[in-house]
Amino acid sequence: FEKYNIKKANDTAEDFVVQDNLLYFYLAEQLKFGILDINTKEIIYISEPIAVVERDDSFTQLKDLKVSENKVYILDSNNTLHIFEREKLNFELGGILNFEF
């Protein structure tokens, strides 16, 4: 991961964010996001497809991702902001990530 740079010049959108040894990413066309533990290299969460409003004139996909301390923000190509709240994150006890829409 250290040597791989996928950031494009003049691109402010993020398809991944690293925070607290977790890599948050999205799959634009599959309408899903996931979380990878960069220490164990395990995917610890993959969302169900995000519900979006389809339009007749375009194909909706995810286009931006931001992460705060307890929320994940995902913007789609219809400019709808989807906000997911992290309820619990507990690796030592074998807990799972729970997100609510």
C-alpha positions as CSV (number, residue, x, y, z in Angstrom):
1,F,0.0,0.0,0.0
2,E,2.8,2.4,0.7
3,K,4.1,2.6,-2.9
4,Y,0.8,2.5,-4.7
5,N,-0.7,5.9,-5.4
6,I,-4.0,6.0,-7.2
7,K,-4.7,9.7,-6.7
8,K,-5.1,11.5,-10.0
9,A,-3.9,15.0,-10.6
10,N,-6.5,17.7,-9.9
11,D,-8.9,15.1,-8.5
12,T,-10.6,16.1,-5.2
13,A,-12.9,13.1,-5.1
14,E,-11.7,10.2,-3.0
15,D,-12.5,6.6,-3.8
16,F,-10.7,5.6,-0.6
17,V,-9.8,7.1,2.8
18,V,-7.4,5.7,5.4
19,Q,-8.2,6.5,9.0
20,D,-7.0,4.6,12.2
21,N,-5.4,1.8,10.2
22,L,-8.7,1.2,8.3
23,L,-9.0,1.8,4.5
24,Y,-12.6,2.8,3.6
25,F,-13.3,2.4,-0.1
26,Y,-16.3,2.3,-2.5
27,L,-17.2,0.3,-5.6
28,A,-18.8,3.0,-7.8
29,E,-20.9,0.9,-10.1
30,Q,-21.8,-1.8,-7.6
31,L,-23.1,1.0,-5.2
32,K,-21.3,-0.6,-2.2
33,F,-18.6,0.5,0.2
34,G,-16.3,-1.5,2.3
35,I,-13.6,-1.3,5.0
36,L,-10.2,-3.0,5.0
37,D,-8.0,-3.4,8.1
38,I,-4.6,-2.5,6.7
39,N,-2.8,-4.3,9.5
40,T,-4.4,-7.7,8.9
41,K,-5.2,-7.1,5.2
42,E,-8.7,-8.4,5.8
43,I,-11.9,-6.9,4.5
44,I,-14.0,-6.4,7.7
45,Y,-17.1,-4.8,6.2
46,I,-18.9,-4.7,2.8
47,S,-22.2,-2.9,2.6
48,E,-25.3,-4.0,0.9
49,P,-25.9,-2.0,-2.3
50,I,-26.8,1.6,-1.4
51,A,-30.4,2.5,-2.3
52,V,-30.3,5.2,-5.0
53,V,-32.9,6.9,-7.2
54,E,-32.4,5.8,-10.8
55,R,-32.9,8.3,-13.5
56,D,-33.9,7.6,-17.1
57,D,-31.1,9.8,-18.5
58,S,-28.2,8.4,-16.6
59,F,-26.7,5.5,-14.7
60,T,-26.2,6.3,-10.9
61,Q,-22.9,5.5,-9.4
62,L,-21.0,6.5,-6.3
63,K,-18.5,9.4,-6.8
64,D,-17.1,10.6,-3.5
65,L,-16.3,9.3,0.0
66,K,-15.5,11.1,3.3
67,V,-15.0,9.6,6.8
68,S,-15.4,11.3,10.2
69,E,-14.9,9.9,13.6
70,N,-18.2,8.0,13.6
71,K,-19.8,8.5,10.2
72,V,-19.2,7.6,6.5
73,Y,-20.4,10.0,3.9
74,I,-20.9,8.9,0.3
75,L,-22.0,11.1,-2.5
76,D,-23.6,9.6,-5.6
77,S,-23.8,10.9,-9.2
78,N,-27.3,12.3,-8.6
79,N,-25.7,14.5,-5.8
80,T,-27.5,12.6,-3.1
81,L,-25.5,12.4,0.1
82,H,-25.8,9.0,1.9
83,I,-24.7,9.1,5.6
84,F,-23.9,5.9,7.5
85,E,-23.3,6.0,11.3
86,R,-20.9,3.6,12.9
87,E,-22.6,2.1,16.0
88,K,-19.9,-0.2,17.2
89,L,-16.4,-1.1,16.2
90,N,-14.8,-3.8,18.4
91,F,-12.0,-6.0,17.0
92,E,-10.7,-7.5,20.2
93,L,-14.0,-9.2,21.1
94,G,-14.7,-10.3,17.6
95,G,-17.3,-7.6,17.1
96,I,-18.5,-6.5,13.7
97,L,-19.1,-3.1,12.2
98,N,-22.7,-2.0,12.2
99,F,-23.8,0.9,10.0
100,E,-27.2,2.4,9.9
101,F,-28.6,4.4,7.0
